[in-house]
Amino acid sequence: MEEKAEKFWTWFSQNSRYYTKLDDLEDKERDRLLDDLMDRLQEVNSEFFFEIGGGDESPHEFTVVTAGDEDLYAEAERFVDLAPEISGWDIFSVDQYQEKGTIIFHEGLELDSEETWFLPLENTNLPESFGIRICFPDFPNVESNPHLKKAVGLLLEALLGEDTYTKEIGYYEIGMLPDDPEEEGFIELVELPDYIQWRKEREA
């Protein structure tokens, strides 16, 4: 791990400035940079993924995501602990992540928590099994993408942290965003951590 981590963090330290301006780039160049980052990260561990957030008035954030695999928790944290200080960046493992403004890039998909909504799915016969329906505006264009379900799982994990994600979300499904999501009972996805906390307090 140490040798691979050192190689990755040395490269990222030298190239991190390019990843502070992703929103200003043409799609082709942006995709090239993100694919390069993913390839290099997965040379460390093929089950590591990432999300990039923050910026503007706060440091940029690089978060290592491990898709809810509990066996990778310690390894992801160890990898992050090996990161050097990089000017303008905060480096996290996903369970340390802040709950706002999460964007996931995975296999050509881009999912933004601030453009995504969820609908709680309660089963009275299985009250301990809490599910959610995830909807977002671009769903019709990506519905057939075979990587969509995993990308949504990564988004949820990055938003909630690994531990909360695996313990609290029993299942999820993906669908079309209604014209008026609030009218249909949907909640903005960035509010999911607060909703889970409210649900715990209700059941206490």
C-alpha positions as CSV (number, residue, x, y, z in Angstrom):
1,M,0.0,0.0,0.0
2,E,2.7,2.5,1.0
3,E,4.5,2.4,-2.3
4,K,1.4,2.7,-4.4
5,A,0.0,5.4,-2.2
6,E,3.2,7.4,-2.4
7,K,3.2,7.2,-6.2
8,F,-0.5,8.3,-6.4
9,W,-0.1,11.2,-4.0
10,T,3.1,12.4,-5.6
11,W,1.3,12.5,-9.0
12,F,-1.8,14.2,-7.5
13,S,0.3,16.8,-5.7
14,Q,1.8,17.7,-9.1
15,N,-1.4,17.7,-11.0
16,S,-4.1,18.8,-8.5
17,R,-4.3,22.3,-10.0
18,Y,-5.9,20.9,-13.1
19,Y,-8.7,19.4,-10.9
20,T,-9.6,22.8,-9.4
21,K,-11.0,24.0,-12.8
22,L,-13.1,21.1,-14.0
23,D,-16.2,23.2,-14.4
24,D,-14.4,25.5,-16.8
25,L,-13.2,22.8,-19.1
26,E,-14.7,21.3,-22.3
27,D,-16.4,18.0,-21.7
28,K,-13.7,16.0,-23.6
29,E,-10.8,17.4,-21.6
30,R,-12.8,17.1,-18.4
31,D,-13.5,13.5,-19.1
32,R,-9.9,12.8,-19.9
33,L,-8.7,14.3,-16.6
34,L,-11.3,12.4,-14.6
35,D,-10.5,9.1,-16.4
36,D,-6.8,9.6,-15.8
37,L,-7.5,10.2,-12.1
38,M,-9.7,7.1,-11.8
39,D,-7.1,4.9,-13.5
40,R,-4.4,6.1,-11.2
41,L,-6.5,5.7,-8.1
42,Q,-7.5,2.2,-9.1
43,E,-3.9,1.3,-9.5
44,V,-3.8,1.6,-5.7
45,N,-6.9,-0.4,-5.2
46,S,-9.4,-1.4,-7.9
47,E,-12.3,-0.9,-5.5
48,F,-11.4,2.7,-4.8
49,F,-13.5,5.4,-6.3
50,F,-13.6,9.2,-5.8
51,E,-15.6,12.3,-5.7
52,I,-14.5,15.9,-5.9
53,G,-16.3,18.8,-4.2
54,G,-15.8,22.0,-2.4
55,G,-14.0,25.0,-4.0
56,D,-14.9,28.6,-4.5
57,E,-14.7,30.1,-1.0
58,S,-13.5,26.8,0.7
59,P,-10.8,24.3,-0.1
60,H,-11.4,21.7,-2.8
61,E,-12.2,18.2,-1.4
62,F,-11.0,14.9,-2.7
63,T,-12.9,12.0,-1.1
64,V,-12.0,8.3,-1.5
65,V,-15.2,6.2,-1.8
66,T,-15.3,2.4,-1.4
67,A,-18.8,1.5,-2.5
68,G,-20.0,0.3,0.9
69,D,-17.5,-2.5,1.2
70,E,-16.8,-2.7,4.9
71,D,-13.5,-4.6,4.3
72,L,-12.1,-1.5,2.6
73,Y,-12.9,1.0,5.3
74,A,-9.6,0.7,7.1
75,E,-7.6,0.6,3.8
76,A,-9.3,3.7,2.5
77,E,-8.6,5.5,5.8
78,R,-5.0,4.4,5.7
79,F,-4.6,5.5,2.1
80,V,-5.9,9.0,3.1
81,D,-3.6,9.1,6.1
82,L,-0.7,8.7,3.8
83,A,-1.6,11.8,1.8
84,P,0.7,14.8,2.1
85,E,-0.5,18.3,2.7
86,I,-1.7,19.6,-0.7
87,S,-2.3,23.4,-0.9
88,G,-5.9,24.2,-1.5
89,W,-7.2,20.7,-0.9
90,D,-8.7,18.7,1.9
91,I,-8.4,14.9,1.6
92,F,-11.1,12.6,3.1
93,S,-12.0,9.0,3.4
94,V,-15.8,8.9,2.8
95,D,-16.8,8.5,6.4
96,Q,-15.2,11.8,7.2
97,Y,-17.0,13.6,4.4
98,Q,-19.3,16.6,4.9
99,E,-22.9,16.0,3.8
100,K,-23.4,18.9,1.3
101,G,-22.5,19.3,-2.3
102,T,-21.5,15.8,-3.3
103,I,-20.7,15.0,-7.0
104,I,-19.8,11.5,-8.2
105,F,-18.1,10.7,-11.4
106,H,-18.3,7.1,-12.4
107,E,-18.0,5.3,-15.8
108,G,-19.0,8.5,-17.7
109,L,-21.8,9.3,-15.3
110,E,-22.0,12.5,-13.3
111,L,-24.4,12.6,-10.4
112,D,-24.9,15.8,-8.3
113,S,-26.5,15.5,-4.8
114,E,-27.8,19.1,-5.2
115,E,-29.8,18.1,-8.3
116,T,-31.1,14.8,-6.9
117,W,-34.3,14.0,-4.8
118,F,-35.4,11.1,-2.8
119,L,-38.7,9.6,-1.7
120,P,-38.7,7.6,1.5
121,L,-40.1,4.0,1.1
122,E,-41.5,2.6,4.3
123,N,-42.6,-1.0,4.6
124,T,-45.0,-1.4,7.6
125,N,-44.3,-5.2,7.6
126,L,-40.5,-4.5,7.7
127,P,-40.1,-1.3,9.7
128,E,-36.4,-1.9,10.1
129,S,-35.9,-2.0,6.3
130,F,-35.8,1.7,5.2
131,G,-35.6,2.3,1.4
132,I,-35.5,5.3,-0.8
133,R,-36.4,6.1,-4.4
134,I,-33.8,8.3,-6.1
135,C,-34.7,10.6,-8.9
136,F,-32.9,13.3,-10.9
137,P,-33.5,15.4,-14.0
138,D,-31.1,13.5,-16.3
139,F,-32.6,10.1,-15.6
140,P,-34.1,9.5,-19.1
141,N,-30.7,10.0,-20.7
142,V,-28.8,7.5,-18.5
143,E,-31.6,5.0,-17.6
144,S,-30.0,2.3,-19.8
145,N,-26.5,2.8,-18.5
146,P,-25.4,-0.4,-16.8
147,H,-23.3,1.5,-14.3
148,L,-26.1,3.7,-13.0
149,K,-27.1,1.7,-10.0
150,K,-23.5,1.5,-8.7
151,A,-23.0,5.3,-9.3
152,V,-26.1,6.0,-7.3
153,G,-24.8,3.8,-4.5
154,L,-21.5,5.7,-4.6
155,L,-23.4,9.0,-4.4
156,L,-25.3,7.8,-1.3
157,E,-22.2,6.5,0.4
158,A,-20.3,9.7,-0.3
159,L,-23.2,11.8,1.1
160,L,-23.9,9.7,4.2
161,G,-20.5,8.1,5.0
162,E,-19.8,4.4,4.7
163,D,-21.1,3.4,8.1
164,T,-24.5,5.2,7.9
165,Y,-25.0,4.1,4.3
166,T,-24.6,0.4,5.0
167,K,-26.5,0.5,8.3
168,E,-29.4,2.7,7.4
169,I,-30.2,2.3,3.7
170,G,-31.8,-1.1,3.3
171,Y,-32.4,-0.7,-0.5
172,Y,-32.9,1.9,-3.1
173,E,-34.5,2.2,-6.5
174,I,-34.0,4.8,-9.3
175,G,-36.7,6.5,-11.4
176,M,-38.0,9.6,-13.2
177,L,-38.1,12.9,-11.3
178,P,-41.7,14.2,-11.2
179,D,-42.5,17.7,-12.6
180,D,-43.2,18.9,-9.0
181,P,-41.2,16.6,-6.7
182,E,-42.2,18.5,-3.5
183,E,-45.8,18.0,-4.3
184,E,-45.2,14.3,-4.7
185,G,-43.5,14.0,-1.3
186,F,-39.9,14.0,-2.5
187,I,-37.1,15.6,-0.5
188,E,-33.9,17.1,-1.7
189,L,-31.1,14.5,-1.4
190,V,-28.8,16.8,0.5
191,E,-31.4,16.6,3.3
192,L,-31.1,12.8,3.6
193,P,-28.7,12.9,6.6
194,D,-31.1,15.1,8.5
195,Y,-34.0,12.8,7.5
196,I,-32.2,9.7,8.8
197,Q,-31.5,11.4,12.1
198,W,-35.2,12.5,12.4
199,R,-36.2,8.9,11.6
200,K,-34.0,7.5,14.4
201,E,-35.3,10.0,16.9
202,R,-38.9,9.1,15.9
203,E,-38.3,5.4,16.5
204,A,-36.4,5.9,19.8
